[in-house]
């Protein structure tokens, strides 16, 4: 770094504040972390599935084999079904809350 110490740099991004959806910025940050981790779990599950399918086919699960693997339509459908169920489990509490609100009579 030329001419600027690390400590002199701004600690917060310049620009408009991030939108707050849950009423509390801390909750939004936690939710962002949870969703980032959930997306990584889904990607790791697909990769593990690829390793298992390559191994079951009798091939060594080498990096090149994993990277070049092309799932067939049945595999894609199974992964999509798993992902749909996974997302439903992740957001179940929110869906239940929305459904409960819909069941309430309208306010006068």
N, C-alpha and C positions, 0 to 999 in steps of 0.2 A: 504494500500500500504506500502510495507516495504522498507524503505531507499530512496525512490524516491518521490519527491513532484510532485503534479499534474502538476505544471507549467514547470517542467523539461522534461516532455514527449514530443516527437516529435509532431508537429502539422500536419504533412503530412505523408501519408503512404510511406514506403520505397519500392522502386522498380521502374519499368518502368512507365513513364507517361501514363495516360489514352489516348486512341486514340481520335483524334479530327475529327469529321465527318462534321461538319457544318462550319468549318473555324474559329471558335471562341469558346474557351473553355467555356465561359459563356453561349453561346447558347446551347451547348451540355448539360450543367448542367440544364438549364431551360427545355430543351426537356426531360431529364431524369425524372425530377419532374412531368412534365405534363403527361408523359406516366405512371408513378407510380400512379398518381391520377386517370387517366383514367381506369387503371386496377382495382383500388379499387371501382370506380363507377360501373363498370361491375359486380364485385362480389356482391356489395350491391344490384344491381338491381336483380340479380338472387335470392338473399336471400329474398328480398321484394316479388318477384314473388312467392317464396315458402310460405311465410307467407299468402299471399292472397289466394293461392290455398288451404292451410290448413283451413283457415277461411271460404272459400266458401264451403268446404266440411262439415262444421259444427263442426269441432274440434277446441279446443282452441289452439292457436299458441304457445305452450310451447316450450322451448328450445329443449327438447328431440324429440318432433315431427318434428321440423325444421331440427335437425341434422340427423334424421333417414329417412327423406323424400327421396323417390326415384322417380324422375320424369319419366313419361311415354314417349314413343318415340315422341308423338305429342308435348309435352312440351319441350323436348330437341330440336326438330326441330324449334319450335317458338323461343326459346332462342338463338339458332345458327343464325337464321335469324336476330334477333335483334342485336346480336353481330356483324354480318357481316356489317349491315347498320351503326352501331355505329363506327366501324373501318373505314369505307369509309368516314363518316363525319369527323372523326378525321384527316385523312390523305388526305382529298380532295385537299387542297392547294398544297401539294407535288405532288400528281398525276397530277394536272393541270399543274404544272411547268414542270414536266417530259414530258408530252404530248406536251406542247408548244415547248420544246427543240427538240423533235422528228420531229415536223412539220417544223423546220427551215432547210433551204437548207444547205448541208455540206459546211464547209469552204474550200476555195481553197488552 
